[in-house]
C-alpha cells in the first residue's frame, strides 16, 4: 500500500530494488545479529568501526540516493521523505531509523546552527550520490528517556568558539554517524528539562582524531539494520544549536520528526504483515479449500484491511500536519499544538496496531510463523521496538493529555474533523488524579475515533474523484 505520490516512479524503482536485491541483504543482516565493533586498528589507534558486510552499505545508500534526506530541503516538504521511509519500512523497518535521525540532524543544523557551522556541515548530509554523512540524535542516558530533565547528566562547558561535552549516552541509534545532535546541560544551567541545550557533535575533531568513543553495541531483539551503541563523550568538541534556554524545544523538534516516522514505519510493517498473511492464506489449503476462503479468516482479513486504512490515515495526517510546522521555531503557533496531539495519537495507535497485526500474521501462518527462515516472526520482533522508540505508549498518552489540558488541542482536532467526541470531553472534565488514572482507555478510544473519522473522510474523497 504505497501512498499516492508525486514521486511514484522513484518509489516504484526503490520497491523493485528491494524485491530483487534488498530483501536478501536485509535478511542476512538480521540473521547475523549484532555487528562487530572494531575498537582499534593494527597500530593501536582508536577507530571504533562497525563491521557490517559491504552489502549493508549498498542497501543503506538506496534510500539516501532516492532523497530521504535531501528532498525535504530541495522541495521544502517532508512528504517525499516519509514516502521513501514507508517503502523502506515495508521491507526493513529498522533501516528507516538511520534515515530519519540523519534528516533530524540536518533539520536542526539548517534551522539553528550559526552560518559557519551550517555551511560546513549541512552539505555533507545532503549529498545525493549515497556518499553523504549520516546523523544521529542522542538524548537518552542510563537514567531513562521519558524524564530527560532528571536523566540527562552530560555536562557542557564553553571552550573558545565552541563547547566541550562530558557524559555517557546509553541508547545511541546510528552509532557510526559522522554527526550527532546531543542533549546536554550547560554549566550553571537550571536543573530540570528547561536547563537542557542541544549541541552538534562531530565524529572527528579538526585534527582527525575521534571526538567520541563507542564503547559497545547493543544486542537487541530486532532492528539489526541500525547499530545502537553506548557512547562516551570526554571533552568532546561541540557547537551549540540555537539558544541554550530553548534547548528543550529543539530536542522535541528532532523527536517530532522521528515520532511521525515511527507511525509511518508501523503502518508499513502492518501492511507487510497483512500482505504476507493474505498471500499465505490464499495458497494454504485446509479442509478442502484455501484458508483465506474460510469465513472466520476471511472476516479477519477484511477487518485487518479496514483497520489498516484507519491507521494509515492517522499516520499520514500526522505527516501532513508536521509538514506545516517543521520549519517553525519557538514560540510556536496554535497549530503546533494540534500537530503534537495528532502525532501522539498516531504514534500510540499505529505502534500498537503493528504489534497486534504482526502477532496475528504469525497465527495465520501457524507453526511456520514461529520459524526464522520464513521471515514472519521477524515482523513481530521489529514491531516490539516500534512500541518503545520515540516514547512508550504510556508517554504518548500522558503527553497527549498534557497538550489537550494546557492547549485545548482536542478542540482544534474536532474542528478539523468536523465532529466532536463527547467521551473525550467527559474524560477531560474529571479531577486531575482520576483523569490520569483513566487516561489509557480514554486515549485509546480517542485514537480509534480519529483514525476511523480520517479513514471515512479519505474514502469519501476517493469516491468523489473516481
C-alpha positions in Angstrom: 0.0 0.0 0.0 2.4 2.7 -1.2 0.6 6.0 -0.6 -0.2 8.3 -3.5 2.8 10.3 -4.5 4.3 12.8 -6.9 7.4 10.7 -6.5 5.8 7.5 -7.8 8.3 6.4 -10.4 11.2 6.7 -7.9 9.2 4.8 -5.3 8.4 2.0 -7.7 12.0 1.8 -8.6 13.0 1.6 -5.0 10.4 -1.0 -4.2 11.5 -3.1 -7.2 15.1 -3.0 -6.0 14.0 -4.2 -2.6 12.2 -7.2 -4.2 15.2 -8.0 -6.4 18.1 -7.5 -4.0 17.3 -5.7 -0.8 15.3 -8.3 0.9 18.1 -10.9 0.7 20.6 -8.4 2.1 18.2 -7.4 4.9 17.5 -11.0 5.9 21.2 -11.7 6.0 21.9 -8.7 8.2 19.0 -9.7 10.5 20.3 -13.3 10.8 23.8 -12.1 11.5 22.7 -10.4 14.7 24.6 -7.7 16.5 27.5 -6.4 14.2 31.1 -6.5 15.4 32.7 -3.3 16.8 36.4 -2.9 15.9 37.8 -0.6 18.5 41.4 -0.3 17.4 43.4 -0.7 14.2 46.6 -2.7 13.9 48.7 0.2 15.1 46.7 0.7 18.3 44.8 3.8 17.1 41.2 4.0 18.3 38.9 3.7 15.2 35.5 2.4 16.5 34.5 0.9 13.2 31.3 -1.1 12.9 31.9 -4.2 10.7 28.9 -4.6 8.5 29.2 -6.6 5.3 29.7 -4.4 2.2 26.1 -5.3 1.0 24.7 -3.5 4.0 26.1 -0.2 2.8 24.6 -0.9 -0.7 21.2 -1.3 1.0 21.6 1.7 3.2 22.6 4.0 0.3 19.5 3.3 -1.7 17.3 5.5 0.5 19.8 8.3 0.7 20.1 8.3 -3.1 16.3 8.3 -3.5 16.2 11.5 -1.5 15.1 10.6 2.0 17.2 13.4 3.4 18.0 15.8 0.5 14.5 16.1 -0.9 12.9 17.9 2.0 15.4 20.7 1.6 15.0 21.0 -2.1 11.2 20.6 -2.2 10.6 22.4 1.2 8.3 19.5 2.1 8.6 16.3 4.1 6.1 14.2 2.1 8.6 12.5 -0.2 10.9 11.7 2.6 8.2 9.9 4.5 7.1 8.1 1.4 10.6 6.7 0.9 10.5 5.8 4.6 7.3 3.9 4.0 8.7 1.8 1.2 11.9 1.1 3.2 9.9 0.1 6.3 7.7 -2.3 4.3 10.8 -4.3 3.8 13.1 -3.4 6.7 11.7 -1.1 9.5 15.0 -0.8 11.3 16.7 0.7 8.3 14.4 3.7 8.4 16.0 4.8 11.7 19.3 5.9 10.1 17.4 7.9 7.5 15.1 9.8 9.9 17.8 10.6 12.5 20.0 11.9 9.7 17.1 14.1 8.5 16.5 15.3 12.1 20.2 16.2 12.3 20.1 18.1 9.0 17.0 19.9 10.1 18.5 21.0 13.4 21.6 22.3 11.6 19.6 24.1 8.9 17.3 25.8 11.4 19.5 26.5 14.4 23.2 26.4 13.6 25.3 29.6 13.2 26.0 30.2 9.5 29.7 29.0 9.5 28.6 25.7 11.2 25.7 25.3 8.9 27.8 25.9 5.8 30.5 23.5 7.0 28.3 20.5 7.9 24.9 20.7 6.2 26.2 20.0 2.6 27.9 16.8 3.9 24.4 15.4 4.9 22.7 16.5 1.7 24.9 14.7 -0.9 22.8 12.8 -3.4 25.1 10.0 -4.5 24.9 8.0 -1.3 28.3 9.2 0.0 26.5 11.6 2.4 27.4 11.8 6.0 24.9 10.3 8.5 23.4 11.9 11.5 22.1 10.8 14.9 20.0 12.1 17.8 21.5 11.1 21.2 19.4 12.3 24.1 18.9 9.2 26.4 21.2 8.2 29.2 21.1 5.2 31.6 18.7 7.2 33.9 15.9 6.9 31.2 14.5 8.8 28.3 11.0 10.0 29.3 12.2 12.3 32.1 15.0 14.0 30.3 15.3 16.7 32.9 16.3 14.1 35.5 18.0 11.6 33.2 20.5 13.8 31.2 23.8 14.2 33.1 26.0 15.1 30.2 27.6 18.4 31.1 28.7 21.2 28.6 31.1 24.0 29.1 32.4 26.8 26.8 35.7 26.2 25.1 36.9 29.0 22.8 34.5 29.3 19.9 32.7 26.1 20.7 31.8 23.8 23.7 33.1 20.6 25.1 30.7 17.8 26.4 31.4 15.2 29.0 29.0 12.4 29.8 27.7 9.0 28.7 24.8 8.3 26.2 23.2 4.9 26.6 20.9 4.4 23.7 22.7 5.8 20.7 21.0 4.7 17.4 23.1 5.0 14.3 26.3 4.8 16.4 28.5 5.1 13.3 27.1 8.5 12.4 29.5 11.3 11.4 27.4 13.9 13.2 25.1 13.8 16.2 22.8 16.2 17.9 23.2 15.7 21.6 21.3 16.9 24.7 23.5 18.3 27.5 23.3 20.7 30.4 25.4 23.8 30.1 27.5 24.8 33.1 25.4 26.8 35.6 22.1 26.0 33.9 19.0 25.2 35.9 18.0 21.7 36.9 15.2 20.0 35.1 14.3 19.9 31.4 14.4 23.6 30.9 18.1 23.6 31.7 19.0 21.4 28.7 20.5 22.6 25.5 21.2 20.9 22.1 24.6 20.6 20.7 26.1 19.3 17.4 28.9 16.8 18.0 31.1 15.6 15.0 32.6 12.1 15.0 36.1 13.6 14.4 37.9 16.6 15.7 39.6 19.0 13.4 42.8 17.0 13.6 41.1 13.8 12.5 41.1 12.1 15.9 37.9 10.6 17.3 35.7 13.1 19.1 33.7 10.4 21.0 34.0 6.7 21.7 31.6 3.9 21.0 32.1 1.5 24.0 29.8 -1.3 22.9 26.9 -2.2 20.6 23.5 -3.3 22.0 22.3 -6.9 21.4 18.6 -6.1 20.5 15.5 -8.1 19.8 15.5 -6.7 16.3 16.2 -3.6 14.2 19.7 -5.0 13.5 20.0 -2.9 10.4 20.7 0.1 12.7 23.6 -0.1 15.1 22.7 1.1 18.6 25.5 1.6 21.0 26.8 3.3 24.1 28.8 6.4 23.6 31.4 8.1 25.8 31.8 11.9 25.5 35.0 13.0 27.1 35.7 16.7 26.5 34.1 16.1 23.1 34.1 19.2 20.9 30.6 20.6 20.0 28.7 23.6 18.8 25.6 25.0 20.5 22.5 24.8 18.3 20.1 27.7 18.8 19.7 29.4 22.2 20.6 27.4 25.3 17.4 28.5 27.0 15.3 27.0 24.2 17.1 23.6 24.1 14.1 21.5 25.2 12.1 22.8 22.2 14.9 21.9 19.8 15.2 18.5 21.3 11.5 18.0 20.8 11.7 19.2 17.2 14.1 16.3 16.5 11.9 13.9 18.4 8.8 15.0 16.4 10.4 14.0 13.1 11.2 10.6 14.4 7.9 10.1 16.2 6.0 10.6 13.0 8.4 8.4 11.2 7.7 5.7 13.8 4.0 5.9 12.9 4.7 5.6 9.2 7.0 2.7 9.8 4.4 1.0 12.0 1.7 1.3 9.2 4.2 -0.1 6.6 5.1 -3.0 8.9 1.4 -3.8 9.5 0.8 -3.5 5.7 3.5 -6.0 5.1 2.3 -8.4 7.8 -1.2 -8.4 6.3 0.1 -8.9 2.8 2.2 -11.9 3.9 -0.8 -13.4 5.8 -3.1 -12.9 2.8 -0.7 -14.4 0.4 -0.1 -17.5 2.5 -3.8 -17.9 3.3 -4.7 -17.9 -0.3 -2.4 -20.8 -1.2 -2.6 -22.8 2.1 -5.3 -25.5 1.7 -7.1 -26.9 4.7 -10.3 -28.9 4.9 -10.7 -28.8 1.1 -10.2 -25.1 0.3 -7.7 -22.2 0.8 -7.9 -21.0 4.4 -8.5 -17.4 3.1 -11.9 -18.6 2.0 -13.0 -19.9 5.4 -15.5 -17.4 6.8 -13.6 -16.7 10.1 -10.3 -15.9 8.4 -11.9 -14.1 5.6 -13.6 -11.8 8.1 -10.3 -11.3 10.0 -8.5 -10.3 6.7 -11.2 -7.8 5.9 -11.2 -6.4 9.4 -7.4 -6.0 9.4 -7.5 -4.3 6.0 -10.1 -1.9 7.3 -8.1 -1.1 10.4 -5.1 -0.6 8.3 -6.9 2.2 6.4 -7.6 4.0 9.7 -4.1 3.6 11.0 -2.7 4.8 7.7 -5.0 7.8 7.6 -3.9 8.8 11.1 -0.2 8.4 10.2 -0.4 10.4 7.1 -2.4 13.1 8.8 0.5 13.5 11.2 2.8 13.8 8.2 0.6 16.5 6.7 0.4 18.5 9.9 4.1 18.2 10.6 4.8 19.4 7.1 3.1 22.6 8.1 5.2 23.3 11.2 8.6 21.6 10.9 10.3 24.8 9.8 8.9 26.9 12.6 10.8 27.9 15.7 9.6 28.8 19.2 7.3 30.4 20.1 5.1 28.1 18.1 1.6 29.0 16.7 -1.5 27.1 17.9 -1.4 24.7 15.0 1.8 23.2 16.5 -0.3 22.0 19.5 -2.7 20.3 17.0 0.2 18.6 15.4 1.5 17.4 18.7 -1.8 15.8 19.7 -2.1 14.0 16.3 1.5 12.9 16.5 0.9 11.4 20.0 -2.3 9.7 18.8 -0.6 8.4 15.6 2.5 7.0 17.4 0.4 5.3 20.1 -2.3 3.9 17.8 -0.1 2.7 14.9 2.6 1.1 17.0 0.0 -0.9 19.0 -1.7 -1.9 15.7 1.6 -3.0 14.2 2.4 -5.3 17.1 -1.0 -6.9 17.2 -1.1 -7.3 13.5 2.3 -8.9 13.4 1.2 -11.4 16.1 -1.9 -12.2 14.2 0.1 -12.8 11.0 2.2 -15.3 12.8 -1.0 -17.1 13.9 -2.3 -17.2 10.3 0.9 -19.0 9.3 0.6 -21.5 12.2 3.7 -23.3 13.3 5.9 -22.0 10.4 5.1 -18.5 11.6 7.5 -19.0 14.5 10.4 -20.1 12.3 13.1 -17.5 11.4 13.5 -18.9 7.9 10.1 -17.7 6.8 10.5 -14.1 8.0 7.1 -13.8 9.6 8.4 -13.9 13.1 10.7 -11.0 12.3 7.8 -8.6 11.9 6.8 -9.2 15.5 10.3 -8.6 16.7 10.5 -5.4 14.7 7.1 -4.3 15.9 8.0 -4.6 19.6 10.7 -2.0 19.1 8.3 0.4 17.4 6.2 0.5 20.5 9.2 1.8 22.5 11.0 4.0 20.1 10.4 7.7 20.5 8.4 7.3 23.6 6.4 4.3 25.1 2.6 4.1 24.8 2.5 5.5 28.4 4.4 8.5 27.3 2.2 9.2 24.3 -0.9 9.1 26.5 0.4 11.5 29.1 1.9 13.9 26.7 -1.3 13.8 24.6 -3.3 14.5 27.8 -1.0 17.5 28.6 -1.5 19.2 25.2 -5.2 18.8 25.5 -5.4 20.2 29.0 -3.0 23.1 28.5 -3.6 24.0 24.9 -7.1 22.7 24.1 -5.6 20.8 21.2 -8.6 18.3 21.1 -11.0 21.2 20.2 -8.7 22.1 17.2 -8.8 18.5 16.2 -12.5 18.1 16.5 -12.9 21.3 14.4 -10.6 19.8 11.8 -12.6 16.6 11.7 -15.9 18.3 11.7 -17.1 16.1 14.6 -16.9 16.2 18.4 -16.2 13.3 20.6 -18.2 13.5 23.8 -16.4 10.7 25.7 -13.1 12.8 25.4 -14.8 15.9 26.8 -16.2 13.9 29.8 -12.8 12.4 30.5 -11.0 15.7 30.4 -13.6 17.2 32.8 -12.6 14.7 35.6 -10.4 15.7 38.5 -6.7 15.5 37.7 -5.9 12.3 39.6 -8.9 10.5 38.2 -8.3 11.8 34.7 -4.8 10.5 34.6 -5.7 7.1 36.1 -8.3 6.6 33.3 -6.1 8.1 30.6 -5.1 4.9 28.7 -8.6 3.6 27.7 -9.8 7.2 27.1 -6.8 7.9 24.8 -7.2 4.6 23.0 -10.9 5.4 22.3 -10.0 8.9 21.1 -7.3 7.4 18.8 -9.8 4.9 17.4 -12.3 7.7 16.8 -9.8 9.9 15.0 -8.4 7.1 12.8 -12.0 6.0 11.8 -13.0 9.6 11.1 -9.9 10.3 8.9 -10.4 7.0 7.0 -14.0 7.8 6.3 -13.1 11.2 5.1 -10.4 9.7 2.8 -12.9 7.2 1.5 -15.4 9.9 0.7 -12.7 12.0 -1.1 -11.6 8.9 -3.1 -15.2 8.3 -4.1 -15.6 11.8 -5.3 -12.5 11.5 -7.5 -13.5 8.2 -9.1 
